[in-house]
Amino acid sequence: MQVKPDVEFRKATEADLDRIWTIIQQAIRRRRADGSIQWQDGYPNPDVIGLDIQKGAGNVAVVDGEVVAYGVILINDEPEYERLHGKWLTGGDYVAVHRIAVADSHLGQGLAAAMMQHAEYKAREWNVASVRVDTNYDNHAMLHIFDKLGFIYCGQVYFRGSPRRAYEKVLVP
């Protein structure tokens, strides 16, 4: 599960939208095949991805010139995190990471974890001391990544009526 050394991370552009949507659709199918309800309600969709890109929050991983993974990296921009049923580790600024998806052709190469590490890198670059994330209770792959990368379970948040596990990682300078 080693990431290829030639992974490049960059901001997503409008020109990436079709490829990102293909990757998201592959992830939606995988979640359905796993028996999950996550991403089975019309979200995310191309409009959401387009807004991510317009806000400058969409990020892609590129291998050999091909977009192979997508993720959203935001600062202090998740209202649901204000309604956490639990307690965050910190009270200050945070980076939120959402909508991580990897192309079927590049599964098992550590790209989802690499996207999370890229978010940590960006947080440090922006002098933000923590990263917050959430996922569905049955998304075992992401739960494993959160655990492996040292994220701490902080409680539960709700998106579109569904409970999700929320985690935070405090970044040591």
C-alpha positions in Angstrom: 0.0 0.0 0.0 2.7 2.4 -1.0 1.9 5.7 -2.8 3.7 6.1 -6.1 6.5 8.7 -5.7 5.2 10.6 -8.7 1.9 11.8 -7.1 1.3 15.5 -7.6 -1.4 17.4 -5.7 -2.9 20.6 -7.1 -6.1 22.6 -7.0 -8.9 21.2 -9.2 -10.0 23.3 -12.2 -13.1 23.4 -14.3 -11.3 21.3 -16.9 -11.0 18.5 -14.3 -14.8 18.4 -13.6 -15.7 15.5 -15.9 -12.8 13.3 -14.6 -13.6 14.2 -11.0 -17.3 13.3 -11.5 -16.2 9.9 -13.0 -14.1 9.2 -9.9 -17.0 10.3 -7.6 -19.4 8.0 -9.5 -17.0 5.1 -9.1 -16.8 5.8 -5.3 -20.6 6.0 -5.2 -20.9 2.6 -6.8 -18.3 1.1 -4.4 -20.2 2.5 -1.4 -23.4 0.9 -2.8 -21.7 -2.4 -3.4 -20.5 -2.3 0.2 -24.1 -2.0 1.4 -23.6 1.6 2.5 -26.2 4.4 2.4 -23.4 7.0 2.2 -23.5 9.0 -1.1 -26.6 7.1 -2.2 -29.0 10.1 -2.0 -27.8 12.2 -5.0 -25.0 13.8 -3.0 -22.4 14.6 -4.0 -23.3 15.6 -7.6 -21.6 17.7 -10.4 -23.1 20.9 -9.0 -21.5 20.3 -5.6 -18.1 19.5 -7.2 -18.4 22.6 -9.4 -18.9 24.7 -6.3 -15.9 23.1 -4.6 -13.8 24.1 -7.6 -15.2 27.6 -7.7 -14.4 28.1 -4.0 -10.9 26.9 -4.6 -11.4 24.0 -2.2 -11.3 21.1 -4.7 -8.0 19.3 -4.9 -6.8 16.5 -7.1 -4.0 13.9 -7.0 -2.4 13.4 -10.4 -0.3 10.4 -11.4 1.4 10.3 -14.8 -0.7 13.3 -16.0 -4.0 11.7 -15.0 -6.4 12.9 -12.2 -6.7 9.8 -10.0 -8.2 11.1 -6.7 -10.2 14.0 -5.4 -10.7 15.7 -2.1 -12.0 19.0 -0.6 -9.8 21.0 1.8 -11.5 24.0 3.6 -10.7 26.3 6.5 -13.4 26.7 9.1 -16.1 26.0 6.6 -18.3 23.3 8.0 -21.4 24.6 9.8 -22.4 21.0 10.9 -19.2 20.8 13.0 -20.6 23.6 15.2 -23.3 21.1 16.2 -21.1 18.2 17.2 -22.6 15.7 19.6 -19.4 15.3 21.5 -16.4 17.5 22.0 -13.7 18.7 19.6 -10.1 18.5 20.8 -9.5 22.2 20.0 -11.5 25.3 19.8 -9.6 27.3 17.2 -9.3 27.3 13.5 -9.4 24.0 11.7 -9.1 22.5 8.2 -12.0 20.3 7.2 -11.6 17.5 4.6 -14.5 16.2 2.6 -15.4 14.1 -0.4 -12.3 12.0 -0.7 -12.6 9.6 -3.7 -10.1 7.5 -5.6 -10.4 6.2 -9.1 -11.0 2.5 -9.4 -7.8 2.1 -11.4 -5.7 3.4 -8.5 -7.3 1.8 -5.4 -4.9 0.2 -2.9 -2.1 2.7 -3.6 -2.6 4.8 -0.5 -4.0 7.8 -2.3 -6.9 8.5 0.1 -4.3 8.6 3.0 -2.0 10.7 0.9 -4.9 13.2 0.3 -5.4 13.3 4.0 -1.7 14.0 4.5 -1.8 16.7 1.9 -4.6 18.3 3.9 -2.3 18.2 7.0 0.4 19.8 4.9 -1.9 22.6 3.8 -3.1 23.1 7.4 0.5 23.6 8.5 1.2 25.9 5.6 -1.8 28.0 6.6 -0.8 27.9 10.3 -3.9 26.0 11.3 -3.4 23.6 14.2 -6.0 20.9 13.5 -7.8 18.9 10.9 -11.4 17.7 11.3 -13.1 15.0 9.3 -16.2 12.8 9.3 -17.5 9.8 7.6 -20.3 7.3 7.6 -20.3 4.7 10.4 -19.9 1.9 7.8 -17.1 3.5 5.7 -14.5 1.1 7.1 -11.8 2.1 4.7 -11.9 5.8 5.8 -12.3 4.8 9.4 -9.1 2.8 9.1 -7.2 5.7 7.5 -8.3 8.1 10.2 -7.0 5.6 12.8 -3.8 5.0 11.0 -3.1 8.7 10.7 -3.7 9.4 14.3 -7.2 11.1 14.2 -9.2 10.9 17.5 -12.9 10.2 17.6 -14.7 13.3 19.0 -18.4 12.5 18.5 -21.2 12.5 16.0 -22.4 15.0 13.4 -25.4 14.8 11.1 -25.5 15.4 7.3 -28.8 15.2 5.5 -30.3 13.4 8.6 -27.7 10.7 8.8 -25.2 10.4 11.7 -21.5 10.4 10.9 -18.5 9.8 13.0 -16.4 12.9 13.5 -12.6 13.0 14.1 -9.9 15.6 14.8 -6.2 15.5 14.6 -4.1 18.2 16.4 -1.0 18.9 14.4 2.2 19.2 16.3 4.4 22.0 14.9 
